[in-house]
């Protein structure tokens, strides 16, 4: 497992390193989708939720890069999760995993919840290691989450606010689990 994580980190850091063709005018986004469903969720959130858009804009001004992907391999009790990936001299890297089976609207508001966690991390520039990441979330954790997971009131409120905005937006995609 450690070797697989190391390979993923190496691949992500290599992919995140600007190439010679990249210029200052074509900066890479801080929130990077790794699959189509994640891309659609980010675009939909920005388009349909002012709160989601503001969250993305603040993260874009940070030193954090967040990779977002969907997976069928999350616990049945978890819809999304944030993980520490690593650091470079100037950038800190996170990843967000989202449950592949979520509806489109659920994917957006669960992503908003996880991006709020990423913003909490972005606002703590001293957090640069896995141990510091874990200690940081233990410190701001409100409890009630599953073992080996953390939760914050701000992330809960973010997900709820974006969910309300998606419901109010004309043309909302139906969400049978609401």
C-alpha positions in Angstrom: 0.0 0.0 0.0 2.8 2.4 0.9 4.5 1.7 -2.5 1.3 2.3 -4.4 0.8 5.6 -2.5 4.4 6.6 -3.3 3.9 5.9 -7.0 0.6 8.0 -7.0 2.4 10.8 -5.3 5.3 10.7 -7.8 2.9 10.6 -10.7 0.8 13.5 -9.3 3.8 15.6 -8.6 5.4 14.9 -12.0 2.1 15.8 -13.7 1.7 18.9 -11.6 5.2 20.2 -12.5 4.9 22.9 -15.2 6.3 21.9 -18.5 8.5 24.1 -20.7 5.5 25.0 -22.8 3.5 26.4 -19.8 3.9 30.1 -19.3 2.8 32.5 -16.6 -0.3 33.4 -18.7 -1.4 29.8 -18.8 -1.2 28.8 -15.1 -2.6 25.5 -14.1 -5.7 25.5 -12.0 -5.4 24.7 -8.3 -8.4 22.3 -8.5 -7.6 19.5 -11.0 -10.1 16.9 -12.0 -8.7 13.5 -12.8 -11.8 12.1 -14.5 -14.9 13.2 -16.4 -17.4 13.0 -13.5 -15.1 15.2 -11.4 -14.7 17.7 -14.2 -18.5 17.9 -14.6 -19.0 18.4 -10.8 -16.5 21.2 -10.7 -18.0 23.0 -13.7 -21.5 22.5 -12.5 -20.7 23.7 -9.0 -19.1 26.9 -10.4 -22.0 27.5 -12.7 -24.9 26.7 -10.4 -23.7 27.7 -6.9 -22.3 31.1 -6.0 -21.0 29.6 -2.7 -19.1 26.8 -4.6 -17.7 29.4 -7.0 -16.4 31.6 -4.1 -14.8 28.5 -2.5 -13.0 27.6 -5.8 -11.9 31.2 -6.2 -10.3 31.3 -2.7 -8.6 28.0 -3.3 -7.2 29.3 -6.6 -5.4 32.1 -4.6 -3.8 29.6 -2.2 -0.6 27.5 -2.3 -2.7 24.2 -2.4 -3.3 22.0 -5.4 -6.3 19.6 -5.1 -6.7 16.6 -7.3 -10.3 15.4 -7.5 -11.4 12.0 -8.7 -14.3 9.6 -8.4 -13.9 6.0 -7.2 -16.1 2.9 -6.4 -13.7 2.0 -3.6 -14.9 4.3 -0.7 -16.4 2.8 2.4 -20.2 2.4 2.2 -20.4 5.0 5.0 -18.3 7.7 3.3 -19.3 9.7 0.2 -16.0 11.6 -0.1 -12.7 12.2 1.6 -9.7 14.5 1.7 -6.2 13.1 1.9 -2.7 14.7 2.2 -0.5 13.9 -0.7 2.7 15.9 -0.2 4.5 19.1 -0.7 7.0 20.8 -2.9 9.0 23.9 -2.1 6.1 26.2 -3.0 3.0 24.0 -3.2 1.0 21.6 -1.0 -0.9 18.8 -2.6 -4.2 17.2 -1.5 -6.6 14.7 -3.2 -10.3 14.4 -2.9 -12.0 11.1 -3.6 -15.7 11.1 -4.3 -18.1 8.1 -4.4 -18.6 7.1 -8.1 -22.3 6.2 -7.3 -23.4 9.7 -6.2 -25.9 11.5 -8.3 -24.6 14.6 -10.2 -26.0 17.0 -7.5 -24.7 14.9 -4.7 -21.3 14.9 -6.3 -21.3 18.7 -6.4 -22.3 19.3 -2.7 -20.1 16.5 -1.4 -17.2 18.1 -3.4 -18.1 21.5 -1.8 -17.9 19.8 1.6 -14.5 18.4 0.8 -13.2 21.6 -0.8 -14.1 23.4 2.4 -11.8 21.0 4.2 -9.1 21.8 1.6 -9.7 25.5 2.3 -9.2 24.9 6.1 -5.9 23.3 5.2 -5.0 26.1 2.8 -5.5 28.6 5.7 -3.0 26.7 7.8 0.3 27.2 6.0 2.3 25.5 8.7 0.7 22.1 7.8 3.3 20.5 5.5 3.5 16.8 6.6 1.1 13.9 7.1 1.6 14.1 10.8 0.9 17.8 10.9 -2.2 17.3 8.7 -3.5 14.6 11.1 -2.8 16.8 14.1 -4.5 19.8 12.5 -7.7 17.9 11.8 -7.7 16.3 15.3 -7.5 19.9 16.7 -10.4 21.3 14.6 -12.5 18.1 14.5 -16.0 18.4 16.0 -16.4 14.7 16.6 -19.1 12.3 15.5 -17.2 11.2 12.4 -16.2 7.6 11.7 -13.0 6.2 13.2 -9.9 7.5 11.4 -12.0 10.4 9.9 -12.4 14.0 10.9 -15.3 16.4 10.5 -15.7 20.2 10.8 -18.7 22.4 11.3 -17.6 24.6 8.4 -17.5 21.7 6.0 -20.9 20.5 7.1 -22.4 24.0 6.6 -20.7 24.4 3.2 -22.2 21.1 1.9 -25.6 22.1 3.2 -25.4 25.6 1.7 -24.4 24.3 -1.8 -27.1 21.7 -1.6 -29.7 24.4 -1.0 -28.4 26.5 -3.9 -28.5 23.5 -6.2 -32.1 22.8 -5.2 -33.1 26.5 -5.9 -31.3 26.7 -9.2 -33.7 26.1 -12.2 -32.8 23.0 -14.2 -31.6 21.1 -11.1 -30.7 17.6 -11.9 -33.0 15.2 -10.0 -31.6 13.7 -6.9 -33.6 10.7 -5.7 -31.7 10.4 -2.4 -32.6 14.0 -1.2 
